[in-house]
Amino acid sequence: MSGPVPEKFGRYRILGELGRGAMGIVYLAEDTQLARRVAIKMIALTGPEPERDQHEARFRQEARAAGGVSHPAIVTIYDAGREGDVAFIAMELVEGRELRELIRDGSLTPARAIELAALVADGLAYAHERGVIHRDIKPGNIMVLDDGRVKVMDFGIARLRQPTVKTQTGVLLGSPQYMSPEQISGADVDGRADVFSLGVVLYEMLTGTRPFDAPDLSQVLFWVVNMPAKAPSERRPGLPVVVDYILARAMRKKAEERYATAAEFAAELRRCLEEVRAAEASIGTATSDTVAEGEGALPRAGERLELRPSRYFDAAGLARLSVMPREVGTESRGGWTVPIRRPRPRRLDRSSAILLATYAVALLLAAAIVVL
C-alpha cells in the first residue's frame, strides 16, 4: 500500500501510522461507535484475481485464528472486513516495545528472558488447545507491554485445525531462522513447531545471537534441519547448565523429542527460575561484562567457576530431561554435542629422565652379561 494516509475507513477514523511490513500497514485509529482507540491492519488486494483471493483468504484466516482465542498473552481481535480493494483487521491497541528491540539493546537479564518466554508459552498453550498453531513465532511478533506482560501478534500464517486457506506446495511461510525443521521440510506441524521457535527466541534473548545465524538462506535452512547449536552457556558464561538442558530439549530436531506441549515448556522454565536468579546474584555484573567482550567469550585465566547444586540433577529431574546418547569422540550435554578436552600428556622432569635412562643402561648391561 502506498499513497496518502486515509482519513477514515468505515467506522474507524485514522489517526496516524504505527508501522508497516511486507504484507500491509498498521494504523492507529479511533472506533467512532465504541469511542476507543484500536490498531487497524490493512492490506491492499492487488494483482491478478487468484492472487487477490489468496491474500484475502490468508488475511481472514489471521482474523479467524486470533479471534478464536482470548488470552492475556494474545492480542485481541475486534473486527475484520473488506472495503473495496482493501482488507482490514481491527485489533487491540498494544503499547510497549517489540521484543526484538529489547534484544537489540541488551536490556534483558537471563531471569527476565525466561519469564517472558514462559508468558509467551502460556499464550501458545492456550491457542494450541483450541487448534491454532502460530507458525511464525519470532521477536518481531512479540510485544512486551509497559506493565511487563507480553502479547503475541500476527497470526497471519497460523494454521487452524480446519484451515480456510491451504499453503501451496513449495511455498515456505515463516521466518527461516526461527522455523522448526518440520516446517522447512514441508512436513505436518503441530504445537511443537511453536515450541521449537520459542526456544530459538529464548536462545537469542539469553545470548544476543540466533543459534542458526548463517550468512545465506540455504545455509540457514541446512543448519536448522541438521546442525546442533552451541550451548547457550558457551555464548554467555555464567548461565546455569540447566538452561542448556531445557533449550536443548525445546530445540530438538525431531518434534517427538521436544516438550510435548507449550504448557510443559512453560512449567520447566519456571522451575529453573530460582536457579537462574541465584546465578545472576553470584555473578553480579561479571556476566554482562563477559558478554560485552564478544560472542563466545570465555572466563579469564585464573577465574574460578563455582558449580552450584541443582535439583534438576536428582533422579526426578534427570527423568524429566531428555539427554542424547554419547557419540564417539564427543560428550553430549542434553542434546548439545561438545568436543572432549583430552588431557595433555605429562612431561618428564629432568630427574625422572635421568632415572629412566639409568634403568635402561642397567637393563642393557644385564642383557649383555647374560649373552656373554
N, C-alpha and C positions, 0 to 999 in steps of 0.2 A: 504494500500500500504506500502511496506517495501522495503529495499534494497538500493543501491546507488542512488544518485540523477542523473536523466538522463541529458546528455549534451545538447540534442536537442529534440524537439518534433514538427515534421513538420517544419513549417517555424519559429518556436519560439525557441530561444536559451535560455536555462535555466541558470539563474544567481545565484539562491540560493533559499532556502525555507523560506516562510513567516509564515507558520503556518499549523496546521493540526487539523482535527476533526474526529468525528466518521465515516463520510462518505468519507473522502478523504483528499488530501493535496493541499495546495495553494503555488505555486512557483512564485518567481519574474522572469520575462522573458523579452526578447527583441524580438519585432516583426521585423524580418530581412527585410521584404519587405517595411514596413512603417517607420522603424527606430524610434520606440517609445517603451517605457517600458510599460509592461502590467502585470497583475496578471493572472496566469493560475491555474484554479481549476481543479483537476483531481480525478477521482475515478477509481479504478480497478474493472472491470466487472468479478467477480469470482463466483464460486459456480455453482449450477445447472442452466441449461439454462433458465427456467422460472424466477428464481431469478435474473439472469443477465439482462434479458429483462425488468423486473420490475425496476431495478436500473437505467438502461439506459433511460427508458421512463420517470422516475421521474427527472433524470438529465436534459434531453432535455426539460422537462416542465419548469424547473427553467430558462433555457436559453430563452425559448419562453415567459415566464411570464415577466422577467426583460427586455428582449429585445424588448418587445412590448410597453414599456413606456420610455419616455425620459424626465426626470425631474431633476433639480439640486439636489434634495434630494434623488435620487435613483441612485445606481451605474450603469454605462453604460456597456452593453454587446457588445463586438466587434465581437465575433466569437464563434462557437460551432462545435464540431465534434467528431469523434472517430478514433483512430488508434489502430488496433489490439484489445486487451482486455482492453483498456483504453479510457474512455470518457473524454472530456475536454471542458471547457468554458474559453475563453479569455475575460477578463473584464478590465475595467478602474482600474488603479493602484491608490489606495486611501491611502494617507499618513496622519496619525493622530493617535488618540487613541480611543480604544473601549470605549463605554460609561460605561461599567462595571468597567473599570479601574478608571474612574473619580469618580464613585460612591464609589468605594473601598477606594480611598484616601481622600474622603470627601472634594473635592475642589469645589463643586458646591454650589452656593448660591441659595436660592429659586427662585429669579428672573431669573437667568441663567437656572435653571432647566425648568422653564415654557417656556422660549424662545426656548430651544432645543426641548421640546415636541411639541410646535407649529410648528416648522420647519418639524419635522417628520410627524405630522398630515397633513401638506401641501402635502408632497410626497405621503402619503397614499390616500389622497383625489383624487389626480391625477390618481393613479393606480386604485382606486375603480371605477372612472368614465369610465375606459377602461376595466372593467370587471375582474380586477386582485385583489384578496384578498391574503394578505401575509400569515396570519395564524400562524406566528411564531415570532411576534414582542417581542423582549427581548433586554436587554442591550448589549449582545454579538453580536447582529446583527445590531447594530447602531454604526457607526463610526463618531467621531467628528473630523473634519479636523482642521489643524493648523490655518486656517483663520476664524474659528467659524462656518462654515457650517456643515451640517450633511449629511451622506449618509446611506440610508437603504440598507442592503445587504442580501444575502442568501434567495432567493425566492424558495428554494428547495422544500417546501411543499405548495407553493402558489396554489391557485385554480383559474383557468380561468373560464370564462363564459362557454366555451366548453372545458373541460379538456381532455388532451391526456392520462392521467393515472388516474384510479379511486382508491380511498382508499378502502382497504379491510375491510370488517365488523369486528369490534372488534380490529382493529389496531389503537392505539392512536398516532397521529402525532402532534408534537409540544412540548413545554416545559410546563409541568403541572402547575407550579407556576405562569405562565403568560397567560395561556389559558382561554378563555371565558367559562362560564358554558355550552353554547350550543355545544362547541367543545367537552367537556368532556362527555356530554350526547349523543353525536353522532347525534345531530340534524343538519339541514341545517344551513349554516353560510353565512353571508354577511359582508359588510364592518364594521358593528357594532361590530363584533368579534374583529377586529383590534383596534377599539376604546377602548374596554374593556382592551385589552392587553397593549395598550399605557397608559391607566390610571394606570395600575399596575406599569408600568415602571416609570411613573412620581411620583407615591407614593414612590417608592424606591429612586428616586433621591432626593426627599424632606426630607425623614426621615432616609435614610440609611438602611432601612429594608423592606423586602417584606411583603405585607399585609396578604398573605396566606402561611407563612413560618412554616409549621408543620414538625414534626420530621420524618414522614414516608409518602410515596406516597398516600396511601389510605386516610389518614387524610387530606393531601393537596387537593385531589380531592373533599372530602366531604366539606371542608371549602369553596372552590371556588364556589361550587354549592349552598351551603346552608347558610353559615355563613357570617354576615357582618364583615367588618374590622373596626379596631379602626379609628376614625377620625385622619387624619394626624397631626392636631394641638395638639392632645393629645401626640403624639410621638415627635413633635418638637414645643414646646410652642413658641408663637410669630407669627406663621403663621396666616394671616387673615382668619376669618371664611369663607369667600367666597371661599377659596381654598377647604375647606371641602365640600361645596355645589357642586362645579364643579366636583371634583373627585367622590363624591357620585353618581352623575348622570352618569358619564362615566363608573362607575363600577357597575351599577345596574344589578341584576341577570337576569332580563328579557330584551332582546335586544330592544324591542319596547319602553322601558322606558329610554334608553340611548339617547345620542345625535344621531340624525338621520343620520348624516354624519360626516366624519373626518373634513371636512371644517368647520362645525358648532362648533365642539370641538376646532379647532384652533382659531376661532374667539373669542370664550368665554375665552380662555386662554389669548389672547392678551388684551382683555378688562379688565382683572383683574391685569395686569402687574403693572399699576401705583400704585394700592393699595398695592401690594406686595413690590414694591420698597420703598414706604413710610414706611411700617412696618419695613423693613430692616434698613432704616435710623434712625428710632426712637429707635430701639433696639440696634443697633450697634453690638458690639461683644458679647452681653449677650446671643443671640440666640445660637451661636456656643458653648459658654461655657456650656449652659444648656444641649445641645445635647451631649457634650463630657462626661457629668456626667453619661450618660446611657440612654438606651431606656426607654421612658415613664417618664423621669424626669419632675418634676413639679417645678413651681417657688418657690423660698424660702419663708418662712414665713415673712410677712411684706412687700414683694414686691408688688408694685401697678401694676395692669393691666389696660392699657388705652384702652377704646373702641372707635375706630375712626368711624366717619360717613362713610357709604358706599353707593354708588349709586346703588349697587346691591339689596338694600332693599327698593327701591322705588317701585311704582306699576308695572312699566315695568320690572324691574329686577326680582321681585318675580314671574311675569308671565313666565319669561324665565326659572327659576329654578324649577325643579321638586322635590317636598317635599313629603316624605312619611306621611301618616296619623299617628297621635299619637297612640301608643299602650298603653294598660293598664299597669300602673306602670312604664312607661318609658317616656322619652322625645325624640322626633325624630328631628334631625337636618339634613335636606336634605338627608335622607337615612341613616345617622349614628344614631344608637339607643344607647342611653346612660342612665344609671340609674339616676332616680331623687334623688337629695340630699334632704332628708326630714329634715325640721328644728328640732333641738333638743328641747325637752320640757323645758320650763323655770323653773329654780329652785327658790323656795321661800326663801327670805331672812329672817333673824331672826324676825324682827319687823312685817313682814307680817304674819308669822306663829303664833306669839303671838296674833295678832289681830283676825285672823280666829278662833283660839282656844277660845278667849273671846266671840266671836259671838256664837260659838257652845254651850258654857256653858250657855249663856243667853237664848238661844232657849230652852235648856233642862229645865231650871228653869221655864220659862214661861209655858211650856207644863205641868210641874208638878203642878203649881198653878191652871191651868185650870181644871185638873183632880180632885184635892182635893176640 
